[in-house]
Amino acid sequence: NSLAQAEFFVKEEQRMRFDYEQFGAMSRKSEADTRNNYGLKRFEDAFLSSMNWMREYRFSHEPVAFAFDISCTFLKKYDYAVRVLKHWLSQHPEDYATQNNLIYALGLSDQIDAAEHEMSKTNIRQQLEDENKTDNGICLLATQGLLEYRKGHVEEGRQWYQLSIDTAKRLRDKDLAGKARLNMIREE
């Protein structure tokens, strides 16, 4: 953690020099390795070091989020994401955002039956009504849109995505609205 923070500080402070490679023998530096590999666009290495980071910090969600993002966004290896997320959820079953990410990864990998089984464990309306879970409810609306598209129900998929976008806009969350729109465009 300290090494990762030092590297971040040096990137912000241009006058300082930092040679990451000189810390190669340092133990328990998987977070720093993950961030360094990610910054160098070595995404396979970043994913592998995020696995080590998860082992070192078993109760931290951050390495799980990194592994999910890297495997879905850059590697397009959705099965990696599914395994990581299922492992996390086995220990943290009330993590609704991770539950949505699992459904999303299953949907992207066209494992629709498994995705719908996981979706049946959620209550979108309840999450939309709980001010602490509204963001996740918006994401679940969009994820339901993804599943409908993948089942060949294009019009239903559009409706779910549009509901997600409209809900995000109503709550003034441009970021979520934009992400839902981009995902809808990909499905179109």
N, C-alpha and C positions, 0 to 999 in steps of 0.2 A: 504494500500500500504506500509506504514511504517513497519507494522508488518510482512508482507511478505518479505520485504527487510532485516529486522532484522533476521528473521529465515534463510534466504539464507546466510547472513554473518556468522552466527553462524555455519552453516554447513561447510563453507569454513575455518573457524578459529576454529580448534579443541580444543583449550584451553578454549573456552567459553562454558557455559552451557545455555540451553534455554528450558524452560518448557512451551510448547505451551498451554497446558490445563489451565494454570493460567490466560490466556487472554479470557476465555470463555464468560464473560459478556461484553466484549468490543463491541461497535457498529461499523457497517460498516467495518467488517473484512472479508467479503466474499471472497476476493481475497486470503487472507491468509488461510482461511478455504479450499478453492479449492485446493491450492497448498499442504497444509498439508494432506488433504484426498488423493490426488493423490499420494503423496510420500508414504503414508501408504497403498497404493493399495486398498483403499476404494472407488472404482470407482463410485458406485451409489451415495454415499455421495458427492463425488467430482463433479459429474454432477449437483446434486441439489444445491450445493453451487455456482457453476458457473452460475446457473440461477439467484441467488441472486446478484452475481457479475455483471451480465448483467443489472439488474434493477438499481443497484447503479451507474454504469458507462455506461449509455445508449449510449454514443458516442464512446466507446472503442471497438475495434474489438477483442482484446485479449481474453475476456471471451467467445466470440462467437467461436473463434478458439479452445479454451479449450473444450467447450461443444461439438463441432463437433468431435474432436479427441477422447474424452472419449466415446461418444455414438457410434461412428463407430468402433473404434479400440478395446475397452475393453468390452463394454456392448453389442455390436452387436444389438443395438436398433436404426435402421436407421430412424424410424419414428420420434424419438427424434431429430435427426440431421436435418431432413427435416423441422420440425416445427421451430427450432431455425434459420436455414438458411433463410427460407422464411420470417420470421419476420425481420431479419437483412436486407434482400434485399428489403423489402417494404420501408425501410428508406434510403437505399444506393443502388439503382438499377445499378449503374455503377461499382460496386465491382465485377470485372470479376473473381477473384480467388474464391470468395464465390459462384458465379454463377456456376463455375466448380464443387465446392464441393457439391452443391445442386444436380447437374446432377449425380455426382458420388454416392451420398447417395440414390437417386432415383433408379439408376441402381443396386446398391447392394441390394436394397429391391425389385427388380424385377418389379418396376413400370416403365416399358419401355416406354409406351406411354407418360407419364408425363415427363420422362427424355428426350425423343426426342423432346417434345414440348419446354422444356427449352433449349435444344441444338440448336433449330432453332433460338433462340434469339442471338446466338453467331456467330462470324465470325472468325473461326480458322486462316485462312490465314492472316487476318488483324492483329490478335494478334501476329502471328509469325513474321510479318514484322515490328511491332512496338517494338523497342529495350526495351521499358519499360514493355512490356507485353509478351515477348518471353517465359518466364517460364510458364505463364498461357497457351499459345498456345501449348506448349509441353504437358502440363497436359491434355488439351482438346483432343489432338490426342489420348492419352492413354485412356481417358474416352470414346471416341468414340469406341475404341477397346473393352472396357468393355461392352458397349451396344450391339455391334455386337455379342460378345460371348453369352450374355444373350438372344439374339434373336435366337441363334442356328447357327449363321453364323461364324463358327470357323475360317475358312481361312481368312475371312475379318477382324475378330477380331485380328488375329495374325498380319496381314498386318498393321493395325492401330497402334498396340502396337510397332511393329518393326520400323515404321516410327517415333514414339515418341522416342524410344530408340536411333535410328540413329541420329535424330535431336539433342537430348541432348548431345550425344557423340561429334557430330560435333561442338557444342558450348562449349565443355569441361565441361559439367555439369554432373559429375559422379553420384551425388546424385539423380537427376531426372531420369537418365538412370536406376539406380538401382531400384528406386521405380516403374518405369514402368515395368521393368523386373519381380519384385516380384508380381505385380498385374497380369501380364500375366500368371505367374506360377500358381497363385491361380485360375485363370479362366481355365487353362488347366486341 
